[in-house]
Amino acid sequence: MKQKKIISLLLALALALSMLVGCGNNAAPDTQQPAEPNVAGNTVTDENTAAAQQLLVDLTGTYQELWPVILDKQYMQLWLDNCAALVGEENAQAAYDKLSSMVTGTVYGEEAVAAYANGGGAYDCSFTEGLSKLEFDGATSTIKGYDTEGKELFSHTYHYVGMEDIRGLYEYESDDADSGEFTYFCLAPDTNTTTYHIEFRYGSDLDALGQYDAGNYAYWLAAGISTDYDQAMIEKCVELFCTENLSE
């Protein structure tokens, strides 16, 4: 792998930033049709309804932030080995540095829009609103959140309301009034057994959640990993991220 190739690669990665979020790039399947317009509070029934319910079932479990786990220094060699296999030993460190920087931003929303107005940028993939752990119970369509001390922040049942156009996220709305920034959850079709991590957004404004480079949630997409993760899951998750973003 010649040096000019990695330079071109990194430029391409930078240009792809608006679509590179979390630990994968899950666009909506070509066969998927947009959901019918939804009026807030109404349950939508379309060709994605069954899949939306199954996703909650498949997600059943508890999750923590992804990147502090898999970017821990103990996994550095794992990252370098995966990068080297795709771009060569001489380019592995540069590839890792670029990939990790693009998912470890520290600002989002209007602050990020202003900060990246002249180019560049990185996604904030952390949990926001004091959330530390996220729990799904697919049997009851319940999503719960806990803070760093284990105190429950919210607990609501949710219903499917449609599909997000850009990345094909499943959109859910709380059944409870006054759910604040946990009123809507937008979930990627990721699970512990398919992508070894999850990606999601949440907030009080569904329209704003559909934007990635503008509005209150710009440059933000939370990424999580099971609190019961093991070494195999870490290895597969790192391999997936490198393969999806460094392959020719």
C-alpha positions as CSV (number, residue, x, y, z in Angstrom):
1,M,0.0,0.0,0.0
2,K,1.7,3.2,-1.1
3,Q,1.6,6.4,0.9
4,K,-0.5,8.3,-1.6
5,K,-3.3,5.7,-1.2
6,I,-3.6,6.3,2.5
7,I,-3.7,10.1,1.9
8,S,-6.5,9.6,-0.6
9,L,-8.2,7.3,1.8
10,L,-8.1,9.8,4.6
11,L,-9.5,12.5,2.3
12,A,-12.3,10.3,1.4
13,L,-13.0,9.5,5.0
14,A,-13.1,13.2,5.8
15,L,-15.5,13.8,2.9
16,A,-17.7,11.0,4.1
17,L,-17.9,12.3,7.7
18,S,-21.6,13.4,7.4
19,M,-22.5,9.7,6.9
20,L,-19.9,8.0,9.0
21,V,-21.3,7.7,12.5
22,G,-21.0,5.2,15.3
23,C,-19.5,1.8,14.3
24,G,-21.1,1.2,10.9
25,N,-22.9,2.8,8.0
26,N,-26.4,1.4,8.0
27,A,-28.3,2.9,5.1
28,A,-31.9,2.0,4.7
29,P,-32.4,-1.2,2.6
30,D,-33.2,-0.5,-1.1
31,T,-36.4,-2.5,-0.7
32,Q,-37.6,-0.3,2.2
33,Q,-40.3,2.2,1.4
34,P,-40.8,5.4,3.5
35,A,-43.4,5.2,6.2
36,E,-46.6,7.1,5.8
37,P,-46.5,10.6,7.5
38,N,-47.2,10.3,11.1
39,V,-49.0,12.6,13.4
40,A,-47.3,12.7,16.8
41,G,-49.1,10.4,19.2
42,N,-50.4,8.0,16.5
43,T,-49.1,4.5,16.0
44,V,-48.1,3.8,12.4
45,T,-48.7,0.5,10.8
46,D,-46.7,-0.2,7.6
47,E,-44.4,-2.9,6.1
48,N,-41.8,-2.1,8.8
49,T,-44.0,-2.5,11.9
50,A,-43.2,-6.1,12.6
51,A,-39.4,-5.5,12.1
52,A,-39.7,-2.5,14.5
53,Q,-41.2,-4.6,17.2
54,Q,-38.7,-7.4,16.7
55,L,-35.9,-4.9,17.0
56,L,-36.9,-4.0,20.5
57,V,-37.1,-7.7,21.3
58,D,-33.6,-8.3,19.8
59,L,-32.2,-5.3,21.8
60,T,-33.4,-6.6,25.1
61,G,-30.6,-6.0,27.6
62,T,-28.5,-3.2,29.0
63,Y,-26.0,-1.0,27.2
64,Q,-23.2,1.4,28.0
65,E,-21.2,3.8,25.8
66,L,-19.3,2.0,23.0
67,W,-16.2,4.0,22.3
68,P,-14.7,4.3,25.8
69,V,-14.8,0.5,25.8
70,I,-13.3,-0.4,22.4
71,L,-10.9,2.5,22.3
72,D,-9.3,1.6,25.6
73,K,-5.6,1.4,25.3
74,Q,-5.6,-2.3,26.0
75,Y,-7.2,-2.8,22.5
76,M,-4.7,-0.6,20.6
77,Q,-2.8,-3.5,19.1
78,L,-6.1,-5.0,18.0
79,W,-7.0,-1.8,16.1
80,L,-3.5,-1.6,14.6
81,D,-3.6,-5.2,13.4
82,N,-7.0,-4.7,11.7
83,C,-5.9,-1.5,10.1
84,A,-2.7,-3.0,8.9
85,A,-4.5,-5.9,7.3
86,L,-6.4,-3.3,5.2
87,V,-4.0,-0.5,4.5
88,G,-0.6,-1.9,5.3
89,E,1.6,-1.7,8.4
90,E,3.1,1.6,7.4
91,N,-0.3,3.3,7.3
92,A,-2.0,1.5,10.2
93,Q,-1.4,4.2,12.8
94,A,-2.5,7.0,10.6
95,A,-5.7,5.1,9.7
96,Y,-6.4,4.4,13.4
97,D,-5.9,8.0,14.3
98,K,-8.2,9.2,11.6
99,L,-11.0,6.7,12.3
100,S,-10.9,7.2,16.1
101,S,-10.9,11.0,15.8
102,M,-14.1,10.9,13.7
103,V,-16.2,9.3,16.3
104,T,-14.9,11.0,19.5
105,G,-16.2,14.5,19.0
106,T,-17.0,16.5,22.2
107,V,-19.6,18.9,20.8
108,Y,-22.9,18.5,19.0
109,G,-25.9,20.5,18.0
110,E,-25.6,24.2,17.1
111,E,-22.2,24.4,18.9
112,A,-20.9,21.7,16.5
113,V,-22.4,23.4,13.5
114,A,-20.6,26.6,14.3
115,A,-17.3,24.8,15.2
116,Y,-17.3,22.9,11.9
117,A,-18.6,25.7,9.7
118,N,-15.2,25.9,7.9
119,G,-14.8,22.2,7.4
120,G,-13.6,19.2,9.4
121,G,-15.6,17.8,12.2
122,A,-16.2,14.8,14.3
123,Y,-19.2,13.0,15.6
124,D,-20.1,12.9,19.3
125,C,-21.1,9.3,20.0
126,S,-21.6,9.6,23.7
127,F,-24.8,9.3,25.8
128,T,-26.3,12.6,26.6
129,E,-28.8,14.1,29.1
130,G,-27.0,12.4,32.0
131,L,-27.6,8.9,30.6
132,S,-25.1,6.2,31.6
133,K,-26.9,2.9,31.0
134,L,-29.7,2.1,28.6
135,E,-32.1,-0.8,29.1
136,F,-34.5,-2.4,26.6
137,D,-37.3,-4.8,27.4
138,G,-38.8,-5.9,24.1
139,A,-41.5,-8.0,25.8
140,T,-43.1,-4.8,27.1
141,S,-41.7,-2.3,24.6
142,T,-40.1,-0.5,27.5
143,I,-36.9,1.6,27.4
144,K,-35.3,2.7,30.6
145,G,-32.3,4.9,31.4
146,Y,-30.0,5.2,34.4
147,D,-27.5,7.8,35.5
148,T,-23.9,7.1,36.6
149,E,-25.1,6.2,40.1
150,G,-27.7,3.7,38.9
151,K,-30.6,6.1,39.5
152,E,-33.5,5.7,37.1
153,L,-33.8,8.7,34.8
154,F,-36.8,7.6,32.8
155,S,-38.9,4.5,32.1
156,H,-41.5,4.6,29.3
157,T,-43.2,2.2,26.9
158,Y,-42.7,3.2,23.2
159,H,-44.5,2.6,20.0
160,Y,-43.3,2.6,16.4
161,V,-44.1,5.8,14.4
162,G,-42.1,5.5,11.2
163,M,-38.7,5.3,9.5
164,E,-36.0,7.9,9.4
165,D,-35.0,8.7,5.8
166,I,-31.3,9.2,5.8
167,R,-30.0,6.1,7.7
168,G,-33.1,4.0,7.9
169,L,-33.5,4.3,11.7
170,Y,-36.6,2.9,13.3
171,E,-38.5,5.8,15.1
172,Y,-40.4,5.2,18.3
173,E,-42.4,7.6,20.5
174,S,-43.0,7.4,24.2
175,D,-46.5,6.5,25.4
176,D,-46.2,8.9,28.3
177,A,-46.7,12.6,28.2
178,D,-43.9,15.0,29.2
179,S,-41.1,12.6,28.4
180,G,-38.7,15.4,27.6
181,E,-35.6,14.5,25.8
182,F,-36.5,10.9,25.9
183,T,-39.8,11.3,24.0
184,Y,-38.4,9.8,20.8
185,F,-35.9,7.1,20.2
186,C,-34.5,6.4,16.7
187,L,-32.8,3.0,16.6
188,A,-30.5,1.6,13.9
189,P,-31.1,-2.1,13.0
190,D,-28.1,-3.1,14.9
191,T,-27.9,-5.9,17.6
192,N,-25.4,-7.7,19.7
193,T,-25.4,-10.6,17.2
194,T,-25.2,-8.7,13.9
195,T,-23.0,-5.6,14.4
196,Y,-21.9,-6.3,18.0
197,H,-23.0,-2.8,19.1
198,I,-26.0,-0.5,18.8
199,E,-26.5,3.0,17.4
200,F,-29.4,5.4,18.3
201,R,-30.6,8.9,18.8
202,Y,-33.1,10.3,21.2
203,G,-34.7,13.7,21.9
204,S,-37.8,15.8,22.0
205,D,-38.0,16.9,18.3
206,L,-38.4,14.1,15.8
207,D,-37.8,16.3,12.8
208,A,-34.5,17.6,14.3
209,L,-33.5,14.0,15.0
210,G,-33.7,13.4,11.3
211,Q,-30.9,15.9,10.6
212,Y,-27.2,15.1,11.0
213,D,-25.4,18.4,10.2
214,A,-27.9,20.9,11.5
215,G,-30.2,21.6,14.4
216,N,-30.1,20.5,18.1
217,Y,-28.7,17.0,17.4
218,A,-26.2,17.8,14.7
219,Y,-23.0,15.7,14.7
220,W,-24.4,13.3,17.3
221,L,-25.3,9.7,17.2
222,A,-25.0,7.6,20.4
223,A,-23.2,4.3,20.1
224,G,-23.5,1.5,22.8
225,I,-22.3,-1.9,23.6
226,S,-23.8,-4.5,25.9
227,T,-22.8,-4.3,29.5
228,D,-22.2,-8.1,29.2
229,Y,-19.7,-7.7,26.3
230,D,-16.9,-10.2,26.0
231,Q,-13.6,-10.3,24.2
232,A,-15.1,-11.9,21.1
233,M,-17.6,-9.1,20.8
234,I,-14.9,-6.5,21.1
235,E,-12.8,-8.1,18.4
236,K,-15.7,-8.5,16.0
237,C,-16.8,-4.9,16.6
238,V,-13.4,-3.5,15.9
239,E,-13.0,-5.7,12.8
240,L,-16.4,-4.6,11.5
241,F,-15.6,-0.9,11.9
242,C,-12.2,-1.1,10.2
243,T,-13.6,-3.3,7.4
244,E,-16.5,-1.0,6.6
245,N,-14.4,2.2,6.6
246,L,-11.0,1.1,5.2
247,S,-11.9,-1.5,2.6
248,E,-11.4,-0.5,-1.0
